[in-house]
Amino acid sequence: MQINNKIPFHEFEIRQCNLDDLNLILNLQNETLSNLTEKDLLRENSVDMLEECLCNPHVTIGAWYKGELAGFSVLYFPTKDEENLSLSLKDVDISQAKVANNKLCIVRSKYFGNSLQYHLGTLIEEYAKGKNINLLCATVSPKNKYSLNNMERLGYTCNRTLEKYGFERKLFYKVIK
């Protein structure tokens, strides 16, 4: 059930998540996956991956409303080629790029409509700038119109459609300064 009234962003408590938040994040991912009408909209991340996302150098930002985790977003610094989305870009010079992934954003359904994905995406970008990242990449299901709109709103460019993680995905990138 979606909250009828929009909640001003300043009413959310925003903070960096840590390992103590792992179970909350896992529960939100499981809740979201179980409510999807199309199972290819979101890839299930393993416990190990989500745990990694909560440790340096990665950054996971959470938004809480009245003590409940409303959503979270992950800035991920790829350590393996299969996680380095920049290697899949076509016709983009990445030779001088310091890259990271805007890996994942999940918002609890009752908080849809509050622009949390957008707001968390801007915060992820600020963290990336602080770590001297100049190229952010993300993938989105072509069926996820809300995430596609948010990528565009955040200033990302769609590079191409490809198969990633066993699903069809649109690959986005953003040069940041």
Salt bridges, closest charged atoms under 4 A:
GLU13 OE2 - ARG15 NE 3.65
ASP21 OD2 - ARG15 NH1 3.06
GLU31 OE1 - ARG108 NH1 2.45
GLU38 OE1 - LYS143 NZ 3.10
ASP40 OD2 - LYS143 NZ 2.87
GLU52 OE2 - HIS58 NE2 3.32
GLU68 OE2 - ARG108 NE 3.69
GLU68 OE1 - LYS110 NZ 3.05
GLU83 OE2 - ARG43 NH1 3.88
GLU83 OE1 - LYS103 NZ 3.35
GLU125 OE2 - LYS129 NZ 3.90
GLU125 OE1 - LYS174 NZ 2.63
GLU126 OE2 - LYS129 NZ 3.47
